[in-house]
Amino acid sequence: MLARTLTLLALATATLAIPLDQLERRATVTPDASCGGANGYTCLGSSFGNCCSTHGWCGSTAAYCGTGCQPAYGNCGSNTPPTTTSTSKTTPPTSTPTAGTLGECLTQKNVPIRLVSSPDFSQLAQPYNLRLPYTPAVIVLPTTVQHVSDAVTCAAKYNVKVQPRGGGHSYAAFGLGGQNGAMVIDLQSFQQVSLDLNNIAKVGGGVRLGNLAQAIYDQKQRALPHGTCPGVGIGGHATHGGFGLSSRAWGLTLDTIVGLDVVLANGSSVKATSTAYPDIYYALRGAAESFGIVTSFYLQTQPAPSSVINWSFSIPNMFSSAATSANNFLHIQKFAQNASVVDRNLGMGMYMDGQGFSISGTYFGSLTNFNNKIKPELLRGLPTPASQSATSMTWLQSLTALAGQALTQPTTGYNQHDNFFAKSLVVPTSGQFTATTLTSYFDYIIKNGVNSANPWFSIINLYGGPDSQINTKSTSFSAYSHRTSLWVIQHYGFTGSTGTPFPAGIIPFITGLSNSITSAQPQTVFPGYPNYVDPSLTAAQAHAAYFDSATYAKLAGIKQKVDPGKVFWNPQAIGN
C-alpha cells in the first residue's frame, strides 16, 4: 500500500546550482514524511522510509523508490540505505527543484487541511468499508465554498486527483479517492438544513440522512424519500439514486433535486438547475463525483404523512426446497404487479440470510385497508408467517424503527464501520424473474448459504410495479439510467467483526450468488445500482452496469468540456 500520502509535492527543475544553505537543510531528516522541494528534507534515516518519491513524500515501496525517485533527498532503487550518500557539499547536482508544493498552495490560501502527520489524520482517513483502506495525500476540511474552490484549484495545479467525502459510506471507499494519494475534500462542516417559502430544503453537502429527516420535520413537518441508514451522507446518496421505502410514492432522492451549488474543476462555483448550466445539472444527478464538489443541494420536500404503517412478515421454510421457494417468490412477484391491490403507497422489500426470510415495508394508508386488502393477497398461498406485525406510527417513529437506531447522528467523529463486499443487480420489468432463475438462486443459497462460514444477506427491494414514481421519469431526465426496474438486489457478505481479517471465501460466495441469477437468465441484461458501487468492476464494466449507452456517451461529452484534465477522478469515474 502506498503509505503516507503520494502527491503533496510537484517539482520543477532549474539549471542553477544548489545554494549552500539548501545543501545544509538537505541533511535534516524529515519530521513529517515530506522531502525535497522548499523544505529540503531527506528521507534517509527517517521512520517513513528511505526513498523520496517524485511527488515529494518518503516511503519504502516501488512507488517511492522507483521511477521518479529523487536521489538528492534519499535512496533510490531500494529502501536499503546506501553505505555512503551523495549529499556532500563538494559534489552538488547540476539542477535543483524549485519551491512550490500542494501543501504550500493550500496554506497560502488558508485552506484547512490535515496531513499524514496530523493527530486526527488516521481517524479522518478511516473508510466505512474497512476492507478498502487508502491513504490520501491530504484531507481538506473546508468551512466555506471558497475553501473548496481554492483546494480544487491547487489540486489541479499540482495534478492531484480530487474526490468529495460527505457521509463516507461509499462501498468502494471512493470518498477517499479509491486509491492512495488523492485529495479528499471532507464536507463535514457543511451542515446547513433550511426550508424556504416553497418548502425547498437547502441541504449542506455534509449532512447525514437522519439529521436531514429530523431537521425538515422539526422545521415544517416536511419529508423526503431516502434510505433507512441515518448515517449515510446526502452527497453520494442523492447523486446516485437514493432509494427508500417511500420512493415508490415520491421518487428517488435524486428526483427531488431542483438545484445544486457545485465547485467545478476550474475552481468556479455555480448553481446548476434545469435552466442554468443544464448539462452540469444533468450530470450531477447520477455521476456527481466525476464532475464537481456539491456544497449544497436544493431538494423539493413533501408534507410528512400523519401516519405510516410499518409492517413485516417472517416466512418460514424458505431454504428447504428450491422449487418451493421459487414458487413462493413467483407469487410475491405477481402480487407486486397486481394493480388492483398495489399502488404507489406501498413500499416493500425482502430480506434473507440463509437462516431467515422476511417481507416488510411501509404503507401510506389506513391500517384497516392494509389488513383487509393488502395483507391477505400478499400472504395468499405462502407458508403461515412465523411472526408478523403491522403498526401505525408517526413519520419519525417509522424512520426510527426502520433505522434501528436514533435518527440524529454526530456531525464530526462519525465512527460506524463494516468490513464487507457487495454486488447488486437491477431486474428490469421486461426481464423479471423466471421459475428457472429463482430455482437456480434458491438452490445456490441452500447448497452454499445456509451453512456459510461467513455472514451474508440479500435485500430485494421493489422499485417498479403499479404507479411507481421511480419509473415515471425518462432516462433523459437525469444521468440515472434505471427507470424500467422491477427489483433491485443487494448481495452483501461481511466478517461479523470489523477487527478481523477479511475471509477469502466471501467474495467468491457473493459473486456466485449474483451469477446464480445471471447465468440462469442469459437473455436478460441485469445492470447494477450505483449506490451499491462494486469495486471489483473495471471502469468499462462499471460504466456499462450503471449507465445505458446513450447516457454514458452524453456524460463523457460533458466531462470533456468541464473537466478535461480529469481533476475529479476515481477508478470508475466518467472518462476512464
C-alpha positions in Angstrom: 0.0 0.0 0.0 1.3 3.5 -0.8 1.5 4.7 2.8 1.8 8.2 3.8 0.5 10.5 1.1 1.6 10.2 -2.5 1.1 13.5 -4.1 1.8 16.6 -2.0 4.8 17.9 -4.0 5.0 18.6 -7.7 8.6 19.5 -8.6 10.1 21.5 -11.4 13.7 21.7 -12.3 16.0 24.6 -12.9 19.6 24.8 -14.3 21.0 26.6 -11.3 23.5 25.1 -8.8 22.1 24.4 -5.3 22.9 27.2 -2.8 24.9 26.1 0.2 22.1 26.9 2.6 19.8 24.4 0.8 22.5 21.8 0.9 22.8 22.3 4.7 19.0 21.9 5.0 19.0 18.7 3.0 20.8 17.0 5.8 17.8 17.4 8.0 15.8 14.2 8.3 12.1 14.8 7.6 9.9 15.2 10.6 6.6 14.7 8.7 7.4 12.4 5.7 7.8 15.3 3.2 11.0 15.6 1.3 12.7 17.8 -1.2 11.0 20.9 -2.5 11.2 24.1 -0.4 11.9 22.3 2.8 14.8 20.2 1.5 14.2 17.4 4.0 15.8 14.0 3.3 14.2 10.6 3.8 17.4 8.9 4.7 17.3 7.7 8.3 13.6 8.6 8.7 10.9 6.2 10.1 8.8 6.8 7.0 11.1 5.0 4.5 14.4 6.0 2.9 13.1 6.8 -0.6 11.8 10.2 -1.8 9.1 9.8 -4.4 8.7 12.1 -7.4 5.8 13.7 -5.5 8.0 14.6 -2.5 7.0 12.0 0.1 9.1 9.4 1.9 8.3 5.7 1.6 9.7 2.3 1.1 7.8 0.7 -1.8 8.5 0.8 -5.5 6.2 3.8 -5.9 8.7 5.8 -3.8 12.0 4.1 -4.7 11.3 3.5 -8.4 10.6 5.8 -11.4 10.8 9.5 -10.5 12.6 8.8 -7.2 14.7 11.8 -6.1 18.3 10.6 -5.3 19.2 14.0 -3.9 16.7 13.5 -1.0 17.0 9.8 -0.2 17.8 6.4 -1.6 16.5 5.2 -4.9 16.1 1.7 -6.3 15.9 0.1 -2.9 14.7 1.2 0.5 18.0 0.0 2.0 20.2 3.0 2.8 23.5 3.2 0.9 26.8 3.0 2.8 27.6 6.5 1.6 25.3 9.3 0.4 25.7 11.7 -2.4 24.8 14.8 -0.5 28.3 16.0 0.0 28.7 19.8 -0.3 31.6 19.2 -2.8 29.6 17.3 -5.3 26.3 19.2 -5.8 24.0 18.1 -8.6 23.5 20.4 -11.6 19.9 21.1 -11.0 17.6 21.6 -8.1 13.8 21.5 -7.5 12.2 24.9 -7.2 10.0 25.8 -4.3 6.2 25.1 -4.5 4.1 22.3 -3.2 0.4 21.4 -2.9 0.7 21.9 0.8 2.2 25.4 0.4 -0.5 26.3 -2.2 -3.3 25.3 0.3 -1.5 27.0 3.2 -1.1 30.2 1.3 -4.8 30.2 0.6 -5.7 29.5 4.2 -7.4 26.2 3.4 -7.8 24.0 6.5 -6.0 20.7 5.8 -4.8 17.5 7.6 -1.6 15.7 6.6 -0.5 12.2 7.5 1.4 13.8 10.4 -1.7 15.4 11.8 -3.0 13.7 15.0 -6.5 13.2 13.6 -5.5 12.1 10.1 -5.9 8.4 10.8 -9.5 8.8 12.1 -10.4 11.1 9.2 -9.0 8.7 6.7 -10.7 5.6 8.0 -13.1 4.2 5.5 -16.6 2.9 6.2 -15.7 -0.3 4.5 -12.5 -1.3 6.4 -11.7 -3.8 3.6 -10.5 -0.9 1.5 -8.1 1.5 3.3 -6.5 4.2 1.3 -4.1 7.0 2.3 -5.0 10.4 0.9 -2.3 12.9 0.0 -4.2 15.5 2.0 -7.6 15.8 3.6 -9.2 19.2 3.2 -11.7 20.3 5.8 -13.3 23.3 4.3 -15.7 25.6 6.2 -16.5 27.8 3.2 -17.2 27.4 -0.5 -14.1 29.4 -1.2 -12.0 26.8 0.7 -13.4 24.2 -1.7 -12.7 26.3 -4.7 -9.1 27.0 -3.6 -8.5 23.4 -2.8 -9.6 22.2 -6.2 -7.5 24.9 -7.9 -4.4 23.8 -6.0 -5.1 20.2 -6.8 -5.5 20.9 -10.5 -2.2 22.9 -10.5 -0.3 20.0 -8.9 -2.1 17.2 -10.8 -3.6 15.6 -7.7 -6.9 13.8 -8.2 -9.9 15.0 -6.1 -12.9 13.3 -4.6 -15.6 14.7 -2.2 -16.5 12.9 1.0 -19.9 13.5 2.5 -21.0 10.7 4.8 -18.1 8.5 3.7 -20.3 5.4 3.1 -19.0 4.6 -0.4 -18.9 0.8 -0.7 -15.7 1.2 -2.7 -14.1 3.9 -0.5 -14.3 6.3 -3.4 -14.8 9.1 -0.9 -11.1 8.5 -0.2 -10.3 8.6 -3.9 -10.4 4.8 -4.4 -6.6 4.8 -4.5 -3.7 6.3 -2.5 -2.6 9.8 -3.0 -5.9 11.6 -3.6 -7.1 14.9 -2.2 -10.1 14.3 -0.1 -12.5 17.2 0.4 -14.4 16.3 3.6 -17.6 18.3 3.8 -18.4 17.6 7.4 -18.7 21.4 8.2 -21.4 21.8 5.6 -24.4 21.1 7.9 -27.0 23.6 6.9 -30.6 22.5 6.6 -33.2 25.2 5.9 -36.6 25.4 4.2 -37.7 28.3 2.1 -41.3 29.5 1.4 -41.7 26.9 -1.3 -40.6 24.1 1.1 -37.4 23.6 -0.9 -34.8 22.4 1.5 -31.2 23.8 1.2 -29.0 21.0 2.5 -25.3 21.2 3.0 -23.1 18.6 1.3 -22.0 17.0 4.6 -25.5 16.4 6.1 -26.4 12.8 7.0 -29.8 11.4 6.2 -31.0 11.1 9.8 -30.1 14.7 10.6 -31.8 15.8 7.4 -35.0 14.0 8.2 -35.1 15.3 11.7 -34.4 18.9 10.7 -37.0 19.3 8.0 -39.7 17.6 10.1 -38.8 19.8 13.1 -38.9 23.0 11.0 -42.1 22.4 8.9 -43.2 18.8 9.2 -41.7 18.0 5.8 -40.3 14.8 4.5 -38.1 13.4 1.7 -37.7 9.9 0.1 -34.4 8.4 1.2 -32.7 5.3 2.5 -33.1 3.9 6.0 -29.5 4.2 7.3 -29.3 7.6 9.2 -25.5 7.8 9.0 -25.4 7.8 5.2 -24.5 11.2 3.7 -26.7 13.1 1.3 -24.0 13.6 -1.3 -23.4 10.2 -2.7 -26.9 9.0 -1.8 -28.8 11.7 -3.7 -26.4 11.9 -6.7 -26.6 8.1 -7.5 -30.3 7.4 -6.9 -31.3 7.4 -3.3 -34.0 4.7 -2.7 -36.2 4.5 0.3 -39.5 2.7 1.1 -41.3 5.9 0.2 -39.7 6.1 -3.2 -42.5 4.3 -5.0 -44.7 7.2 -3.8 -42.3 10.1 -4.1 -39.5 9.0 -6.4 -35.8 8.7 -5.6 -33.9 11.3 -3.5 -32.2 12.3 -6.8 -35.7 13.1 -8.3 -36.2 15.8 -5.7 -33.1 17.8 -6.6 -34.1 21.1 -8.2 -30.7 22.7 -7.8 -27.1 22.2 -6.7 -24.3 24.5 -5.7 -21.2 23.0 -7.1 -17.5 23.7 -7.4 -16.2 22.7 -10.8 -12.7 21.6 -12.0 -11.6 25.2 -12.8 -12.4 26.3 -9.3 -15.6 28.2 -10.2 -18.7 27.8 -8.1 -22.1 27.8 -9.9 -25.7 26.9 -9.1 -26.8 24.3 -11.6 -30.5 23.9 -12.3 -32.7 22.8 -15.2 -32.2 26.2 -16.8 -28.8 27.3 -15.5 -25.9 25.0 -16.5 -28.4 22.3 -17.6 -25.7 19.9 -18.7 -24.0 20.1 -15.4 -27.3 19.7 -13.7 -27.9 16.6 -15.7 -24.5 15.1 -15.0 -24.6 15.7 -11.2 -27.8 13.8 -10.9 -26.2 10.4 -11.5 -22.5 10.9 -11.6 -21.6 13.9 -9.5 -18.2 12.7 -8.2 -16.9 12.9 -11.8 -17.9 16.5 -12.3 -17.5 18.5 -9.1 -18.0 19.1 -5.4 -21.6 19.7 -4.5 -21.6 22.0 -1.5 -25.4 22.4 -1.2 -28.4 20.6 -2.5 -31.9 22.1 -3.1 -34.5 19.4 -2.6 -38.2 19.7 -3.1 -39.8 18.2 0.1 -43.2 16.6 0.7 -45.6 17.0 3.6 -44.8 14.3 6.1 -47.7 11.8 6.3 -49.7 12.0 9.5 -49.3 8.2 10.0 -47.4 5.3 8.4 -48.0 1.6 8.6 -44.7 -0.3 9.3 -45.3 -4.0 8.5 -43.3 -7.2 8.4 -43.9 -10.9 7.9 -41.4 -13.7 8.6 -41.9 -16.6 6.2 -40.6 -20.0 7.4 -39.1 -22.9 5.4 -37.7 -20.9 2.5 -34.4 -22.8 2.4 -35.6 -26.4 2.3 -36.8 -26.8 -1.3 -35.5 -24.6 -4.1 -38.6 -25.3 -6.3 -41.0 -24.5 -3.5 -39.2 -21.3 -2.6 -39.1 -20.3 -6.3 -42.9 -20.7 -6.4 -43.4 -18.7 -3.3 -41.2 -15.9 -4.8 -43.2 -16.0 -8.1 -46.4 -15.4 -6.1 -44.7 -12.3 -4.4 -43.6 -11.1 -7.8 -47.1 -11.5 -9.2 -48.5 -9.7 -6.1 -46.1 -6.8 -6.6 -47.5 -6.2 -10.1 -51.2 -6.5 -9.1 -52.7 -3.1 -9.7 -55.9 -4.0 -8.0 -54.0 -4.2 -4.7 -50.7 -2.4 -5.1 -50.3 1.3 -5.8 -47.6 3.9 -5.1 -48.4 4.0 -1.4 -46.9 0.6 -0.7 -43.2 0.2 -0.1 -41.8 -3.4 0.0 -38.6 -5.4 0.3 -37.4 -8.8 1.1 -34.5 -9.9 3.3 -32.8 -13.3 3.5 -29.6 -14.6 5.0 -29.8 -18.4 4.7 -31.5 -18.6 8.1 -34.5 -16.4 7.8 -36.7 -14.8 5.1 -38.9 -11.8 5.7 -41.1 -9.5 3.7 -41.5 -6.0 5.1 -42.2 -2.4 4.2 -44.3 0.7 4.7 -47.8 1.8 3.7 -49.2 5.3 3.3 -52.8 4.4 4.2 -55.1 3.1 6.9 -54.3 0.1 9.0 -57.8 -1.3 8.1 -57.1 -1.1 4.4 -53.7 -2.8 4.8 -55.1 -5.6 6.9 -58.2 -6.2 4.8 -56.9 -5.7 1.3 -53.1 -5.8 1.0 -52.1 -8.4 3.6 -54.5 -11.2 2.5 -53.4 -11.0 -1.1 -49.7 -10.9 -0.2 -49.9 -13.9 2.1 -52.2 -16.0 -0.1 -50.6 -19.3 -0.7 -47.4 -18.6 1.3 -46.5 -20.5 4.4 -48.1 -19.2 7.6 -45.8 -16.4 8.9 -43.7 -17.4 11.9 -44.2 -13.8 13.1 -45.9 -10.7 11.8 -46.7 -7.1 12.7 -48.5 -4.1 11.2 -48.3 -1.0 13.3 -49.5 2.6 12.7 -46.9 5.2 13.8 -45.8 8.7 13.1 -43.4 9.6 10.3 -40.4 10.0 12.6 -41.3 6.9 14.5 -41.4 5.0 11.2 -38.0 6.2 10.1 -36.5 5.4 13.5 -37.9 1.9 13.5 -36.6 1.3 10.0 -33.1 2.6 11.0 -32.9 0.6 14.2 -31.2 3.5 15.9 -31.7 7.2 16.6 -32.0 9.5 13.6 -29.7 12.1 15.0 -26.1 11.4 14.0 -22.8 13.1 15.0 -21.6 15.8 12.6 -18.0 15.0 13.5 -16.3 11.9 14.7 -18.6 9.5 13.0 -17.3 6.0 13.8 -19.5 3.3 12.3 -17.7 0.9 10.1 -18.1 -2.5 8.4 -15.8 -5.0 6.6 -17.6 -6.3 3.5 -18.0 -7.0 -0.2 -21.3 -6.3 -2.0 -22.7 -6.7 -5.5 -26.0 -5.5 -7.0 -28.4 -6.4 -9.7 -31.2 -4.4 -11.2 -34.0 -6.6 -12.5 -35.9 -4.9 -15.4 -39.7 -5.3 -15.6 -39.3 -6.8 -19.0 -36.8 -9.4 -17.7 -38.4 -10.2 -14.4 -37.5 -13.5 -12.6 -38.5 -16.8 -14.2 -39.1 -20.0 -12.3 -35.8 -21.4 -13.7 -33.9 -18.3 -12.4 -35.4 -18.4 -9.0 -34.8 -22.2 -8.6 -31.2 -21.6 -9.5 -31.0 -18.8 -7.0 -32.5 -20.7 -4.1 -30.6 -23.9 -5.0 -27.3 -21.9 -4.7 -28.4 -20.5 -1.3 -29.5 -23.9 0.0 -26.2 -25.5 -1.0 -23.8 -22.6 -0.2 -25.5 -20.1 2.0 -27.5 -22.0 4.7 -24.3 -23.2 6.4 -22.0 -20.4 5.1 -18.8 -19.9 7.0 -19.3 -16.2 6.9 -22.4 -14.0 7.5 -24.2 -12.6 4.5 -27.6 -11.2 3.4 -29.6 -10.3 0.4 -32.1 -7.5 0.2 -34.5 -7.4 -2.7 -36.5 -4.1 -2.9 -39.5 -3.4 -5.1 -38.7 -0.4 -7.3 -41.3 -0.8 -10.0 -44.8 -2.2 -10.1 -48.1 -0.3 -10.5 -47.9 3.5 -10.1 -44.2 3.5 -9.1 -43.0 7.1 -9.2 -39.4 5.9 -9.7 -40.3 4.7 -13.2 -42.3 7.8 -14.3 -39.1 9.6 -15.2 -37.4 9.0 -18.6 -33.7 8.4 -19.0 -33.3 11.9 -20.4 -34.5 13.4 -17.1 -31.1 12.8 -15.4 -28.0 10.6 -15.6 -29.6 7.9 -13.5 -30.5 5.2 -16.1 -32.6 2.6 -14.3 -36.2 3.7 -15.0 -37.8 0.4 -16.0 -36.8 -1.6 -13.0 -38.9 -4.0 -11.1 -36.5 -5.2 -8.4 -33.1 -4.1 -7.2 -31.0 -6.7 -5.3 -28.1 -6.2 -3.0 -25.9 -9.2 -2.1 -23.7 -8.4 0.9 -21.1 -10.5 2.6 -19.2 -9.4 5.8 -16.9 -10.5 8.5 -19.2 -10.1 11.5 -16.4 -8.3 13.3 -14.7 -5.2 12.0 -11.5 -6.1 13.7 -11.0 -9.5 11.9 -9.2 -10.1 8.6 -11.4 -10.3 5.6 -12.1 -14.0 4.8 -11.1 -15.1 1.3 -14.4 -17.0 0.8 -16.7 -14.0 0.9 -16.0 -12.5 -2.5 -16.5 -15.7 -4.5 -19.6 -16.6 -2.5 -21.3 -13.2 -3.1 -20.2 -13.3 -6.8 -21.7 -16.8 -7.1 -24.9 -15.5 -5.6 -25.3 -13.0 -8.4 -24.1 -15.4 -11.0 -26.8 -17.9 -10.0 -29.3 -15.4 -11.3 -27.5 -14.0 -14.4 -26.3 -17.4 -15.7 -29.8 -18.8 -15.4 -31.4 -15.9 -17.3 -28.8 -15.0 -20.0 -31.4 -13.4 -22.2 -31.8 -10.6 -19.7 -29.3 -7.7 -19.1 -29.0 -7.1 -15.4 -27.5 -3.7 -14.7 -26.1 -2.6 -11.3 -27.3 0.0 -8.8 -24.7 2.8 -8.5 -25.2 3.4 -4.8 -24.1 -0.2 -4.2 -20.9 0.5 -6.1 -18.9 -2.6 -6.8 -15.1 -2.0 -6.7 -14.4 -5.4 -8.4 -15.6 -4.0 -11.7 -13.3 -2.4 -14.2 -14.1 1.2 -15.3 -15.7 -0.2 -18.5 -17.7 -2.8 -16.7 -18.9 -0.2 -14.2 -20.0 2.3 -16.9 -22.0 -0.5 -18.7 -23.6 -1.6 -15.4 -24.6 1.9 -14.1 -25.4 3.8 -17.3 -27.1 3.0 -20.5 -25.0 3.7 -23.6 -26.7 7.0 -24.5 -26.4 8.3 -21.0 -22.7 7.4 -20.8 -21.9 9.0 -24.1 -23.6 12.2 -23.0 -21.7 12.2 -19.7 -18.4 11.6 -21.5 -19.0 14.6 -23.7 -19.8 16.8 -20.7 -16.8 15.5 -18.8 -14.5 16.5 -21.7 -16.0 20.0 -21.7 -16.0 20.8 -17.9 -13.1 18.6 -16.6 -10.8 17.7 -19.5 -7.9 17.3 -17.0 -9.8 14.7 -15.0 -9.4 16.5 -11.8 -12.3 14.7 -10.3 -11.3 11.0 -10.5 -11.8 7.6 -9.0 -11.2 4.2 -10.6 -14.7 4.1 -12.2 -15.1 7.8 -13.0 -16.6 9.0 -16.2 -14.0 9.2 -18.9 -11.7 6.4 -17.6 
